[in-house]
Amino acid sequence: MRVLHIFGAMNRGGAELRTISLMPAMTERKVQFDFCVLSGNQGVMDETITDLGGRIHYIKLSWRFVWQFFLMLRRERYEVVHSHVAFVSGFILLIARLAGIKKRVCHFRNTSDGRSSWLRSMRNGLLRFLIRHNATHILGVCEGALSGFIGESWRESSQCKVIYNGFPAAQIVHQLDFWQELIPNYSGKKVVINVARMDVQKNHLRQLQIFYQVTLLDPHVHMVMVGLENADTKAQLIQYLARVGISDKVSFLGLKSDVMRWLSHADVMLFPSLWEGLPGAVIEAASVGVPVVASDLPGVIEIARQLPVVNALSLKASDKTWAEQLIKQLNRSDEKSARVEQFTVSDFQLSANVEALYAIYSE
């Protein structure tokens, strides 16, 4: 069986990484994943995909796209087209239907696209109509994703289903001196971590405003920020740190391929995003027993139902309230192994994700 996944580009985003992580298990079941990239650009994960046996079609969204995409689908004869590009999936799946693809999956990975205008609302209304009439299956990474894009009517529709992203159990060897080289005068300081690209959605300035309040409660805490950096955003953050006098208490690490090593050695994760689907970084932190203080978004609340190590707070709460919750989590007395055990019996296991998707592909 051959499945074509639709993305903008194959970079290190959560949806892209989660999909690629399914490839070995799907290959064992004789399911091949190929990808179509709508930006027309190569991505940092392309080599990983080809190493795992997948192919990548670069077809840029342009005036020629409809014909090029249609011809590719007719030539390749995929059994499934699985689109991850939010409302644009309506347009994609219409073409797939015209090309004779029998199984057409729309997969919502977020609760919002973060943009709104009357013109965009009209466009989205049309694309939502196309999704409802051209998708055989509409999936969401959490209940909030389907509610945000489809509306509450999804709960009565057999077309719609929640499939949680799956994560492997991490095998991490703990290093006592892990932070020694990075943090000046380390001497066992507690570490707050955030893992996110520098984007408006991830609320980086608010993170530092909260962390500043943490330093007022405990001056012996350090923060590390991991993720793809944006020069303008970083300059704004550095300026803020200098103004409040905590430049020496925050480290910017940039993009890391081995994120789990950094996560597993942190003491708590701070995650005050403005919107999310099912935030993978939150689940990854919980999977290695690291407490999380995150905004009370629908996906975060769903995670917290199964993983009590995740603590949801309103973005309307004061920076001091957030800081107090972080300090509380830094001083937890329960065993880390007990927190990890909670993950191993949750619905966020990679095997559960594989089973759920395979059932849809093969029905």
C-alpha positions, 0 to 999 in steps of 0.5 A: 500500500502506498500513502502520499502525505501532503506538507508545506516543506519537510523541515523539523516541525512537529507534524513532519517529525511525527509522520516520519517517526511512523515510517519504520513501523508502517514499512513492516506492515508493507505501507510506504509513505511518500511526500508531496511538498507544496513549497517546492523546496527541499527540507532538512528532513528529506534525506531521512525520508529517502533513507527510510524508503520514501519518495518526495514530490516537489510541486509548488502551489502555483497556477500550474499546480492543479494539472501537475498534481493531478497528473502525478496522482494519476501516474503514481496511483496512490491508494491514500492521499493524507493531507496535513495542510489545514484548510488547504486540504479541501483543495488538495482532496478535491483534486485527489478525488477527481484523480480517482484516489479512493481514500482521502484523509484530512489531518488537522494538526493545530487548533487555529492558523492564528490569522483572521479577517473577513476575507480569510473567513470566507475562504476558510468557509469554502475550503471547509465545505470542500473538506467535508465533501471530499475527505473520506476521513477527517482527523484531529490530533486532539478534540480541540483541533477538530472543534477549532477547524470543523466546529462542534458538529464533528462529535456527531460525524462518523467522518471525524476521529481524534488520533493522538500523535505517538511518541517512542519511549526515550532511552536516555543516559543521565549525565550528572555534569550535563549542564556544566559546560553550558551554564557558568558556575553551574553547581547544581542549579535548577534548569527551566527549558523551552523547546520551540521555534521562535514564532509568535505562536510560541510566546517567547517574550512572555516566557522570559517575563515569567522567568524573570519572576522566577529569578526573583523567587529563586536567583539560582535558576537558569533557563535554556531555550531550544529551537529554530531561531529568528534573528529579529525575535532573538534581538528583542529577547536579548534586549529584554534580558539586558533591561531586566538584568538576567542576561547571564541566566538564559542560554539560547541553544538554537536548533538541536537534533537530539532534543530529548537529551536536553529535555531529559536533563531539565528540571521543568518545562515552560510552555505558554503558547498562544495556540497549539494542536497537540504540542509534541514538546509537552508530551516529550517532556512528560515522557521523560518525567519532566514536569510541564507548566503550559497554557491551558489550551485544549490539547494541553488539557487533553494531555494533562488528563492522562499525564498529571505531570503536565500543569495547565495555567491560563495565559491571563494569569499573572507572570508571578502566578506562572513563576510560583507554579514553576517553583512548585514543580521544581521542588516536587518530591515524587520520583521521576520514574513514577512520572515516566510510568504514567507515560508508558500507559497513556494513549500517546505511545507510538504503537497506538498511533501506528495501529489507529492510522493503519486501521484507517488506511486498510479498512 
